[in-house]
Amino acid sequence: MSILSVERIQLNAVAADRTDAIRKAGDLLVKSGCVLPDYVGGMLKREESMSTYLGSGVAIPHGIYENKDHVLKTGISVLQIPQGVAWDEDGEPVFLVIGIAASGDEHVGVLASLAEAVEDESVLNELIHTADPEVILKHLGKEPEA
């Protein structure tokens, strides 16, 4: 069972703002059966208290501890926004919004896999501009190391 599937990837998306982007990434998790709808509210609440911007045009919104019961299965969603969306007060653009839903401590492995994939500038550039969901799957759909 992969943490990412084509149904949880939205390419060439447009988001009005950070909140809209988080909702869209969360909706992909809801529609694919990873989380209950209330989880998206937790993702928004997390963002209010602490930015999930990683740098290099990537944000990783996820729920808060109180939302752990809303996670049905571990998974990630990828919202690719080629035009970018302003994330924090300083207006840093985000091009990849990677929504994370993890039960237990599984998110630690998910985060390690994501960090590795986005560390490489050429891979990151490919992820931001690809028109093929298989490219996203190849780089971000790896099973986390146990």
C-alpha positions, 0 to 999 in steps of 0.5 A, a space after each residue: 500500500 503506497 502512501 501516494 496514489 494518482 487520485 491524491 495528486 492534483 497537477 496545475 492547480 490554482 489556489 487563491 491563498 494559503 487557506 484555499 491551498 490547504 483545503 484543496 490538499 486536504 480534500 484530496 485526502 478526504 476524497 481518497 478515504 485517508 481522513 474524515 472531513 474534520 481533519 482539514 479543519 485541523 490542518 488549517 488550525 495547525 497552520 494558524 499556530 505554526 507555518 508548515 512552509 519547509 522552504 524551496 517552494 514546499 509546504 507540508 500542511 498536516 493536522 494537529 494531535 487532536 485530529 489523530 482520530 480523524 486519520 483513517 489511513 496514512 497517506 499524502 496528497 500533492 497539490 502542484 501550483 505552478 504559478 505559486 501561492 503566497 504562504 507566509 507574511 513575507 509572501 514566499 511562494 509555495 509551488 508544492 503543497 504536500 498534505 500529510 495524514 499519518 496515524 501514529 508515528 508513521 509521519 516521521 518516515 513520510 517526512 524523511 522521504 519528502 525531505 530527501 525528494 525535495 532536497 535535490 533542486 532538479 527533482 524539485 523543479 521537475 515536480 513543480 513543472 511536470 504534467 505527468 502524475 507518474 513523475 510525482 508518484 516516482 519521487 514522492 510515493 516511495 514507502 518510508 524506511 522502517 
